[in-house]
Amino acid sequence: MKFAFATLAGLAGLMFAGCAVHPSPQQTLVDDRRLVYEETYKAYDKAEKDYLNLLFNLERMPEEEELWILKRDRMIELMQLKELMLNARAELDEAMRQWEMHMSDIQADIKSSKVKVYSPNFTGDAGRRTSPGQLLDSDIKK
């Protein structure tokens, strides 16, 4: 019973945390591209280590024909993973550029929007006055 309550409380906390944070689509794209790049980098790193291990084994046993075939296959795999990793990095860079443009657009919008200061001492249309004697555009009759 305690486990079920703890699980429900944890899920409710996660849902609340998820609702509290709303990343932009650009930020989500950057996060996704970063994960793809990290996974392809890990795969490339593992393939590279396997290839180096294979080269070490070839030095020890150069007469083994299977090792030479395996070397060719591993080299092709390594080149493909390298290409995938470079493409993933290019996509990550592009996503980061789009996110930075989005952030600069938001900052420009914030700077360009002028917040009108309303005086709490006046109510209604008169709240736009900064002092009691200030004339508003609506006060001036044409």
VENJO-V208423 format. One record per helix or strand of 3 or more residues. SS is the DSSP state (helix for helix, strand for strand). FROM is the first residue (numbers start at 0). TO is the last residue. If there is no record, write none. Layout:
SS;FROM;TO  SS;FROM;TO
//
This chain:
helix;1;19  helix;24;59  helix;64;111  helix;123;127
//
